[in-house]
Amino acid sequence: MKPGTRQNQPTNPLFYHFRRNPLAVSLSDRATLLFLTSRQRRFTKGAVSTRLGVFRHGIAINLDLSSTSDFRFFESMCTSGYEEETIALFSRLVHEGDVCVDVGANRGYLALIMARLVGPAGLVHCFEPGRRALGDLENNIRLNLERTSLLAKMLIHPIAVSDRPGNLLLFSSRTDMSEDSTTSFFSSPGVQVKTERLDDVLNGLFPIRLVKIDAEGSELAVLRGMKETIRNNPDLYILIEWNRGYTTSALWTILAEGFDIFRVIDRDAGPTLLRVSSPSELGGANLVCLGKSASPAARESLLRLLRQDHPTTKPSFLKTGFEMLDRAASRILGPRVG
């Protein structure tokens, strides 16, 4: 009998219980089961592939459950949903034909959401310096462009965004490529990556609707390198994924003078915003910023979120999560029995 066949699976109550009654196994147990199984089968001769495709919000993403980073993404998709409050914000602030920028695009999920929202008449700039993430980004964009013609044109920039052109060391997490950073959080040896200012790359592009920044500690440098972009786009929304690497006072110094700042609060009815009036209120939440000279129409889009008069759109993920876990587990364990 070949190694890696179902008969060689270790005797384990969780394996047995899942095989006999899959729906009775909790989401956390099922996630553990998939993780342990994918790790076990990864190095087994003749192992069943742990790769699968995940489809949500009209976007397909390829994952490999033997990767810790991909597994965390998959687990999040199966339970609470991945970045659902951010996606809901996109759907309220971004319109067909818009230009958007994703700084720290990672595997491309949110950039592809933007591309679907702005449509063929729009444009999405994707910035990602990490080699592993860049490969996934390119593959996922190619996958979705093959599936549909309804996406925007997407431009990939394999560089780090900073406040000056040059080079920096990019440090990589051994377990999660979404944490790759130009600030030395990790002990792994850094890799030289090219840096550019957003102002230089976009070169006066107008109008830009939204810039999403998730730069793992380099957010301040990104903001300092996009002053002209901000000046040329008074209706620009800036969504900052709150992260380590800077103090609230430094962020406040850069943003407070020219922007209204809001914390994103995730609620069952969808995201809402809480106005920030001092550095102490910044907290650890994601932020949405809009220039104080923005047009009434741009301000009204944010005021609707403040008033919470938007429809309830946050979906229930439990049934979808079970179905996704069932499909993935079937690939790894083989068909159900019983």
HELIX and SHEET records of a PDB file:
HELIX    1   1 ARG A    6  ASN A    8  5                                   3    
HELIX    2   2 PRO A   13  ARG A   20  1                                   8    
HELIX    3   3 PRO A   22  ALA A   24  5                                   3    
HELIX    4   4 LEU A   27  ARG A   42  1                                  16    
HELIX    5   5 THR A   68  CYS A   78  1                                  11    
HELIX    6   6 GLU A   84  LEU A   93  1                                  10    
HELIX    7   7 TYR A  109  VAL A  118  1                                  10    
HELIX    8   8 ARG A  131  ARG A  147  1                                  17    
HELIX    9   9 MET A  177  GLU A  179  5                                   3    
HELIX   10  10 LEU A  198  LEU A  202  1                                   5    
HELIX   11  11 GLU A  219  ARG A  224  1                                   6    
HELIX   12  12 LYS A  227  ASN A  232  1                                   6    
HELIX   13  13 THR A  248  LEU A  255  1                                   8    
HELIX   14  14 PRO A  279  GLU A  281  5                                   3    
HELIX   15  15 PRO A  296  ARG A  307  1                                  12    
HELIX   16  16 LEU A  318  LEU A  333  1                                  16    
SHEET    1   A 2 ARG A  51  ARG A  56  0                                        
SHEET    2   A 2 ILE A  59  ASP A  64 -1                                        
SHEET    1   B 8 LYS A 153  HIS A 157  0                                        
SHEET    2   B 8 LEU A 123  PHE A 127  1                                        
SHEET    3   B 8 VAL A  99  VAL A 103  1                                        
SHEET    4   B 8 LEU A 210  ILE A 213  1                                        
SHEET    5   B 8 TYR A 237  ILE A 240  1                                        
SHEET    6   B 8 LEU A 287  GLY A 291 -1                                        
SHEET    7   B 8 PHE A 259  ARG A 267 -1                                        
SHEET    8   B 8 GLY A 270  VAL A 276 -1                                        
SHEET    1   C 3 ALA A 160  SER A 162  0                                        
SHEET    2   C 3 VAL A 191  ARG A 197  1                                        
SHEET    3   C 3 GLY A 166  LEU A 170 -1                                        
END                                                                             
